[in-house]
Amino acid sequence: MILLDTQTLLWLTEDRRLGVQARRRIDANTGNIHLSAISFWEIAMLIDKRRLALAMPLQDWMRRLFDTGGFRTVVVDPAIAADAGSLPGNIHGDPCDRIIIASARSLGCPILTSDHAILDYAALGHVEALDATC
């Protein structure tokens, strides 16, 4: 089981900058790859702000993604929301990253990410994270 952060999801579907080990990890977890619902909000916001352009409309992109059958959505339930608001240690205030971290903690699985703040936070032992650039 693995949770992709938003950037890793975009790299997987639109950019292909994933490292070799990261791609192997994703392939090894086919059917058990989790995506936080907050990632889709984050992608929609990036599109709205014109900081991201997908090859197709967002709804079509999401339909195509889930039609592969390899992904599961993690909803932001009250337990995840509460954990995101009170994460131990020192992590920045980005709500999307905090929800993704709390989602991984809830699932008991690693986050595949290229975000150095999340990787540094994981190094302190608060969550497991794997570097998506490797």
C-alpha positions in Angstrom: 0.0 0.0 0.0 1.2 3.5 -0.9 -0.2 7.0 -0.9 0.9 9.4 -3.7 1.1 13.1 -2.9 -0.3 15.5 -5.5 3.0 16.3 -7.3 3.8 12.6 -7.6 0.3 11.9 -9.0 0.8 14.6 -11.6 4.3 13.3 -12.5 2.8 9.8 -12.9 0.1 10.9 -15.3 1.3 14.1 -16.9 5.1 14.6 -16.5 6.8 11.3 -16.1 9.6 12.7 -13.8 9.3 9.9 -11.4 12.5 8.1 -10.4 13.1 4.5 -11.3 12.7 3.2 -7.8 9.5 5.2 -7.3 8.0 3.8 -10.5 8.9 0.3 -9.4 7.2 1.0 -6.0 4.0 2.1 -7.8 4.1 -0.9 -10.2 4.5 -3.2 -7.2 1.4 -1.7 -5.5 -0.9 -1.7 -8.5 -4.5 -1.9 -7.2 -3.4 -0.6 -3.8 -2.3 2.9 -4.6 -4.1 5.6 -2.5 -4.8 9.2 -3.5 -6.1 11.8 -1.0 -9.3 13.5 -2.1 -7.5 16.8 -1.2 -5.2 16.2 -4.2 -8.1 16.7 -6.6 -9.0 20.0 -4.9 -5.4 21.1 -5.1 -5.2 20.2 -8.8 -8.4 22.1 -9.5 -7.0 25.1 -7.7 -3.8 25.0 -9.7 -5.8 24.8 -12.9 -8.0 27.7 -11.8 -4.9 29.8 -11.0 -3.4 28.9 -14.4 -0.4 27.3 -12.7 -1.2 23.9 -14.3 -2.7 22.8 -17.6 -3.8 19.2 -18.1 -4.0 17.5 -21.5 -7.8 17.3 -21.0 -10.6 18.8 -18.8 -10.1 17.8 -15.1 -13.3 15.7 -14.9 -12.2 13.7 -18.0 -8.7 13.4 -16.5 -10.1 12.0 -13.2 -12.4 9.6 -15.0 -9.5 8.3 -17.1 -7.4 7.9 -14.0 -10.0 6.0 -12.1 -11.0 3.9 -15.1 -7.6 2.2 -14.8 -8.8 0.6 -11.6 -5.4 0.9 -9.9 -6.3 3.8 -7.5 -8.3 4.2 -4.3 -9.5 7.5 -2.9 -8.9 8.4 0.7 -11.6 10.7 2.0 -10.9 13.4 4.5 -12.9 12.0 7.4 -13.0 13.6 10.9 -10.1 11.6 12.3 -7.8 12.6 9.4 -8.9 16.2 9.6 -8.2 16.3 13.4 -4.8 14.6 13.0 -3.9 17.1 10.2 -4.7 20.0 12.5 -2.5 18.6 15.4 0.4 16.8 13.8 3.3 16.2 16.1 6.6 17.9 15.6 7.3 20.8 13.3 5.6 20.8 9.9 4.6 23.8 7.8 1.0 25.0 7.6 0.1 23.9 4.1 -3.3 22.3 4.6 -3.0 19.9 1.6 0.3 18.5 2.8 -1.0 18.2 6.3 -4.0 16.2 5.1 -1.9 14.0 2.9 0.4 13.3 5.9 -2.5 12.6 8.2 -4.0 10.3 5.5 -0.8 8.3 5.3 -0.7 8.0 9.1 -4.3 6.8 9.1 -3.6 4.2 6.5 -0.3 3.2 8.0 1.5 3.5 4.7 4.3 5.6 3.2 3.8 8.7 1.1 5.6 8.8 -2.2 6.6 12.4 -2.5 9.3 14.8 -3.9 8.3 17.5 -1.3 11.4 18.1 0.9 9.3 19.4 3.8 7.4 16.1 3.9 10.6 14.1 3.5 12.3 16.0 6.3 9.2 15.6 8.5 9.3 11.9 7.8 13.0 11.7 8.8 11.9 12.8 12.3 9.7 9.6 12.5 6.3 11.2 12.3 5.3 9.5 9.0 6.9 7.2 6.5 7.8 8.8 3.2 9.7 7.7 0.1 11.5 10.1 -2.3 9.7 10.1 -5.7 12.8 11.4 -7.5 14.8 8.2 -6.8 
